[in-house]
Amino acid sequence: MTVFHTETRSPQRRIPWVGPLLGLLVLYLFYSQTQLSARDSGAAVPLEIPADSPLRPDDCPNLPGFEDVLVVLKTGVTEARHKIPIHLQTTLRCVPNYVLFSDFEEDIAGVHVHDVLRGVPEQVRRSHPDFDIYNRVQDGGRQALTDTDLTQDVNTPFGKPNNPGWKLDKWKFLPMIDATLRIRGDAKWYVFMEADTYFVWPNLLGWLGKFNWREPHYLGNQMQIADVLFAHGGSGFVLSQPAMRKASDLRKSEVDKWISMNDLHWAGDCVLGQLLSDAGVNLLWSWPMLQNGQPADFDPFSEGYYKTPWCYAPVAYHHLGPEQIAELWKFDRRWFRAGNDVLTYGDVFRHIIRPRLGAIQNDWDNNLDDSNGRTSISMVECRTQCIRQPDCLQYTYEDGKCWTSTGVKLGMRKPGVTSGWIETRIDATIARLGHCHQANWVI
C-alpha cells in the first residue's frame, strides 16, 4: 500500500438559492443495525457477520481501479489530532494511495501530515493577517495555539469569520493542487475530502467507471457565490488528471492574480472553482451523489434539481464526527460484505434512518424548515394539523408553534423541542418508491 500524507480543512459554502444543499447541518450518532433487508424484498435477513463482531484488519473490498485514485484529505492544526485518527482506522484503512494536507507538518498515529501552505509565497505567509495562527504554530508548535484558536465558531452563511483556522483554510485549495501533483502526478483521479467527510468507496469507484479519466472532469456538489459555480469542498469533489493539470498550469502562469483572488474571497473552494472554469474545466453538477450533510439530515423523498434521491448512490456525506464516521463505516462494510454491489439512499434510509423514526420523540428536532411555522396550542394539535394534510409526513412542536413537512429527516437531539412522524405514510412512501434494482448516477 502506498501512503502519502497532506492536509486540508475547507470552509462551508452556501448559496441562497440552493435549498437542498444548504441549511444547518447537525451531528448525530448513527444507530448501528444488526440486520439488513434484502434488496429484492421487504423481509429482514441476518447479516453475514454479527453487528458486534470485529472486522478483520484485512477486511478490505476488492475495488478494481482504486489503485489509480489518489485520495487527498485536507485538515488543519486545530482539528487534526481529534479527527484524523478515526479515518486512519476506518475510511483510509483500505485506500491504496492517500495523502494528508494541513497547515502544520507533523505525524499523527504514525502517518505524516504535510504543510500544504508552503506553496503560498513566503511574503504572503509572513505578512497577511490570515496567517497569524499559521506563523505562531510554525514558530512555537502546538503550544502556541490559544483557546480562541480552538473554540468552535458558529457557522453562518459566510462560514466561520471569527475562527482563525477557518479563515486560514481558504488559502489551502490552490496550492493543494500543485502539492498533490508533486506527490503523485500519474493518478487518473484525485478525490478531495475533509476531516468530517465520509466517502462510500465502492459507490465512488462505480461512479468514476462511467467517465473517461483522460478528459478534464470536475465532479462536485454544486454551489454558487455571485456568478461562480463551484464544488463544495466539505461534500468532497473529484478531479481527473487533465483537470488538475489545466488548473495547475493556469495558476502558475498568473501567480499574483490568484493570490489576490484568494485574498479578496472568503471561500477557497469557490476560488478553485473559478480557476478551473477559467482553465476551461466546467463543473458537473453532482447532487445528490455528494452531500453537504449526513444521513440524519437528508431527505431522500423530496425532489431537488429534477432528481428524486431515493435510487441514487450516495458517494460522500459531510459534517460527521468521529463516532458517526465509525458507525457509518461499520454499516458500509457490513452492507458490501453481505454481497451488495451498490448502496442507494433508499438503502440508507431503510436501515439507518427508518428504525429510529417513532410517532413522537421529546427533546428532538427533525430539522424542519422554520419558514412555515404556525401557532399551535399543543403538541397534540400540531400532530393533528399534520394528519389533516394528506401529504404531511413529519412535524415539530416548540414553544406554541408547529411546523409540518412533506419530506422526512431524522434530525438531532434538542431540549425543549418535540418531533413526530406519520409512520404509516412514511412506510407507504417507501413502498411506492420501491426497491432500487439498479442505482442512478449523475453522469
N, C-alpha and C positions, 0 to 999 in steps of 0.2 A: 504494500500500500504506500503510495506516495502522499506525504502530508506536507502541505505548505502552511504558512500562517500569516495573517494580516489583520487589520482592524476595521470596524465600522460602527456606526450608530446614526441612523437617519432621523430627521425630524418627521413630524406628522403633518402631511399637507392636506389641504381641504379645499374644495371648491363649492361655492354655494349651490350650484345647480346640480351637483352630482349627489342626489338624495341617497341612493342605495349605498354609496361609498363613504358617506360621512356620518358623523354623529359621535357621541361619546362612547368609547369602547371600554368594556369592563373586564375585570379579572375574576375568574370563577373556576373553581377546582372541578375538573371533569369527574363524572361518575364512571368508575371502571366497571364495565359489564363482564359478566361471566358467560354470557351466551350471545350468539349471533343468529340472526334469522337467515334462512336460506334465501338466495336472491330470487328464486323462482317460486316461492311460496310464502305464505304468511306465518308458517309454523316455526317456532323456535327450535333450533338444533344446537347440541353441545359444541363448544369449541374443540379444536384438536388438542389444545392444552388448557388446563385449568387457569382461571384468571390469576391465581396466586402462585402459579408455577414460574420459577425464574427462567428468564430467557438465556439460552446458551451464549457464551462470548462469540461463537462463530455463527450466530443466528442472523445471517445477512442474506437478503434476497439476491437471486441471480438476475441482474438487470443489464442485459446487453446494451452497450453504448455508454454506460456510466463512466467508463474509463476515459471517454472523450470529453467529459464535462469537468470544469473547474468550478467548485463552489467557493464563493467569496463571502465570508461573514464579517460584517463591519460592526464594531463596538466602540466603547470609549472607556477611559480610565475610571470614571465614576461608577460604572456598572459591570465591567468585565469580570471581576472576580466573583460576582454574585450570579451572573447569567451565563458565562461561558461553560463552566464545568458540566452542567446538565446536557449541553449539546455534545460535549465530548463523550458522555456516557450513553447518549441516545442518538440524536439525529445525525451527528457526524461520524458515529462509530463505524458505519458501513459505507462511508463515502470514500471512493478511491483517492480522490485528489481534492484537497481543500486548503484554504489559506485564511488566516485571521488578521484583520487590519484594525488598528486602533490609533489613538493619539499618544500612546505611551508604549515603548518597547519593553516587553517583559515576557516571562514564561508563566503559564498558568497550567497547572496539572501536567507539567512536562511538555507542554506544547508552546511553541514560540509564537508570540503576538508581535506583529510588525508595526512600526510607526509610519503610517501612510502619509502623514503631514510633512515628512521630509521632502516630499515632492512639491511643496509650496516654497517659493523663493524665500531665502533667509531674511531679506529685508522686510518682507511682509510678516513673517512669523515673529520677528523681534519688535515690530512697531505697531501692528494692528491690535486694537483693544480686545478683539475676539480671542486672541491668542494669550491672554493673560494667564488663564488656567494652564494652558499648554507650557508656557515658559516657566511657571512656578514648579510644575511637576518635573520638567526636564532638569531643572536646577536642583530641586530638593527631593525628588522622588515622591512616592505616595504620601509621605509625611507632610507634604506641602498642601495637601487638599484640606479645605476648610469645611465647616458644617454647611455653609451656603452652597458649596460645590456639590455636596451630597444630598441636599434637600430636593425632594421631588416637587417640581413646579406643576401647577395646574395647567392642563392642556387647553389651548384656545384655538380659534380658527387660524391663528398665525403662529402656531407652535407653542414653545415654552420660552418666551422672551426674557424671563428672569433666571433661566437656568444656564450657567456658564458652559456646561458641557454640550447642551443643545445648540447654543449659538456657535460653538466651535465646529459642530458636526457638519455644517453646510460646506465647509472647506474640504471635506474628505472625498466628495464624489468625483471630481475631475482628476485629481492625482491618483485616485484609486484605479482608474482605467489604465494609466501607464504602468503603475506598480504591478498590476495584475498581469499585464503582457510581459513585463520583465521576468516575472516568476515562471510563467508558462505561456508562451506565445503560440503554441501549436494546438491548444484545445479547440474543439469545434464549437462548444457552447460555454458561456460564462454565466453562472447563476449567482445573483447577488441577494443576500438576505441580511437581516439584522438579528440582534441577540434575543429579540422577542418574536421572531418569525419561525413558523414551522412549515417545512416542506414535506409533502407526501411524495417520496421519491419515485415509486412505481408509476404514479399518475404523471409526474413530470416527464419521465422517460417516454411514456406512451404519447404524451403531447408533442415532445420535441421530434419524435419519429415521423411526424406529419409535415415537417418543414425540411427544406434544403439548407443545411448549415453553410453552404458556400455562398449563399445570398445574405445581404445585410438585413438582419431581423432584430427588432426591438419589441419585446413582449412584456406587457405590464398592465396593472390595474390603473385605468385612465384617470387622470386628474387634470385640472386646468387652473392656471393662475394667469389673469389677463388673457392674452391671446396664445399662451404657450400650453400645449398639451404634453403631458409627460407621465411616466410611470411612477406611481407612489413607491418610495423606497422601502417603507416598512412592510408593504404587501409582498415584497420580493419582485425582482424583474430579471429578464433574461436577454442577453445579447449574443448574437452569433459572432464568430471571429471577424468576418468582414466589417460588421458594425463597429466592433471595438477598434479596429484599425482606422476606420474612417474618422471616428471621434478623436482618437489619439493624434492622428496627423493634423487635423484642423486645429486642435488646441495648441500643438507645438508651433504652428505657423502664426498664431495670434496670441501669444502668451499674455501680454499685457491686457488685451481685450477681455480675456476670460477671468483674469484676476479681478478686473474691475466689475465684471458681471457678478462674480462671487461676493464681492464687497457690497454691492448695491442690493442684492437679493437675499431674502431670508430663508429660502428653501433650496438646498443644494441639489435635490433630485430634479427640481424644476430647471435649474441651470444646466444640468446634464441633459435634460430633455431638449433644451434649446440648442445645445451643442450638437446633439445627434440630428436634430431637424436641419440645422444649418449645414451639416455634413451630408444631407440627403437621405437620412435614415428616419423613416416615419414610424410612429408608434402603432402597433396593432392593439386595439382596444380589447383587453383580455378579461374583463369582468364577465362572468363571475368566477373564473378559474383561480384568480389571485384576489385574496380578500384583505381588507383593512380592518379585520376584526376576527374574533374567534367563533367557534360553533355556537356558543351560547348567545351570541349577539346577531346571528344571521338568520334571516327568514327565507327558507328555500321555496316557499309557496308563491311569493309575490314576484311579479314580472319587473324587470329592470332592463333598459336598453333592448326592449323587444325580446328578451330571453327570460324564461322561467328556469331558475337554477336547478330544480329537482333532479334532473338526469345529467347534469353537467358534472365533470370530475374535478373536485377541489384539488388544486395544486399547492396552494400556500394559504396559511392563516397568519394573523398578526395580533399583537398585544396579548401574548401568552406569557405567564410567569413560569418559573422553573417547574413547579408542581404540575401545572397544566400541560407543559411540554412532555413531562414524563408520562402522564396518564394518556395523552393522545398518542404518544409513541407506542405504548403498550397495546392500545386498541388497534393502531395501524398494523403492528407486527402480527397480532393475532388474526386480523382480518385477512391479510395476504397469505399467512401460513395456512389458513383454512381453505385455501385453493381458489380464492377470488383473484381475478386478474386486474380489476379496477375498483376504485371506491368512488361512489357518487354522493352528492349532497343528500339524496334520499336515504342512502345507507347511513350516513352520519346522523341524520335526523331520527331515523327509526331506532338506532342502537345507542346513541349517546343522549339525545335530547328528549325524545318521546317518553322514555321511562321516568324522567324527572318531572313531567308535567302532571299537576294534580288539579282538582277542582278549585281549591283555594290554598294559597300559601301566604302566611303572615310574615311581615318583615322581609318582603321580597318585591323586587321591581323588575317587571318583564320588559322594560325598556321601550315603552310606547312613546310615540311622538307626542309631545306635550301641546301641540298646536290645536287639538280638537277636544280639550278637556271641557266637561260640562259639570254644572253644580249637581251634587248628589247628596242626599241626606244620610245615606248609609252604604255599607258595602253590599248589602242585600239588594238595595235599589240599583246599584251600579251593575251588579250581575244581571238583574232584570233588564236593564237597558240594553245590555249586550245580547241577551236571549231574544229580545224583541227585534233585533236586527238580524235578518236571515243569514247574512254573510259574516257576522261578527264571530271571531274565534278566541279572542282573549280580551282581558280588561284589567284595569289598575285603579285602585282607590287610594286617595291620600288627602287628608285634611278637607273633607267635604267636597272633593272634586273627583270626577270619574272620567277615565279615558277608555275608549274601546278601539279595537283594531280588527281588520280583516286578514292580517298576517299573524305569524306566530314566532315568538322568540322566548327563550328560556329566561335570560336576564341574570340578575345577581342579587345577593342579599343586600337589603337596605332597610334599616329600622324605620318603623312608622308607616311603611307602605305595604299594602296588601294587593296581591295579584291573583288572577284566576284564569282558567282556560275552559273552553267548552269542549270537553274531550270527545264527545260523540261526533261533533262536527269536524274536529281535527282528524279523527280516525276515518271519517267519510272522505275527507280531502286526500288523505294518504291512499285510500283505496281508489279514488278517482285518478290520482296521478300514477298509481300503479308501480310495479317493479320495472326497473330500467334494464332491459335485456342487453342494451349496449349504451355506452356513455356518449354524451355530447361533448364536442370540443370546439373551442374558438380557433379557427384556422383561416 
